[in-house]
Amino acid sequence: MDYQHISFNVASGVARLTLDRPPLNVLNIAMMREINLALDSLDQATIKVLVLSAEGKAFSAGVDVTEHTADKVGEMIEVFDGLFRRLERLDVPTLAIVQGAALGGGCEVALFCDLVLASDKAKFGQPEIKVGVLPPIAAVMLPRLVPHKKALELLLMGETIDAAEAHRLGLVNRVVPADQLQAATDEMIGKLAALSGVVLRMTRRAARLGGQGAFGEALEQVESLYLDELMKTHDANEGLAAFLEKRPPVWKDQ
């Protein structure tokens, strides 16, 4: 498919979705529809990681304010929230590469990913309150990711934080100098791509289950996943055998 606002390709077990709507990758309805189509096309059995990145100086300056009008806002919210519903349903780990500003909806997209690698020039913020609205995804996710008072500070004051502060809060996994971002990206992707795809997907599912409900109930579900699904895969048995035999595992991703 020919995309106008993004680029998307899958190779060697890595799916790469790149925001490409210069100059600031502002998310309009048309662009978000393309992202959703790309996510719908993913064959999870063939990939090990989904990488979200962006061209230009900004990751994304957020959702297009001109589409917050009464005649478009319903469609905009449906398409925007649909993006996160798709990401949430994925078992494949997601990695955001943030090279510059990730603000508003752009911040929500980045922080919703499982892993976030940021340049030291990146910045994050939810400034929606300054224009009289609120960020639905951030309102749900930030209280789960950072201490409640800090989540409220970010939501209520709408201030921007730098990559170092985002890392201190646990919103970002790693911060590297801008000129080392590509090398760090390749390193993280390489580590994930070297693992078993099926075990990565099951571990992602286990982490999702672990974050839901009471401990006992969540543990029962993860135990069931482990015994009834994971231990019936080739790769779980291959990994254990390889460890005992002191040799590298040979993954079949099944």
Secondary structure, DSSP 8 states (H G I E B T S, - for coil): ---SSEEEEEETTEEEEEE--TTTT-B-HHHHHHHHHHHHT--GGG-SEEEEEESSSEEE--B-GGG-STTTHHHHHHHHHHHHHHHHH--S-EEEEE-SEEETHHHHHHHHSSEEEEETT-EEE-GGGGGT---HHHHHHHHHHS-HHHHHHHHHH--EEEHHHHHHHTS-SEEE-GGGHHHHHHHHHHHHHTS-HHHHHHHHHHHHHHTSS-HHHHHHHHHHIIIIIGGGSHHHHHHHHHHHTTS-------
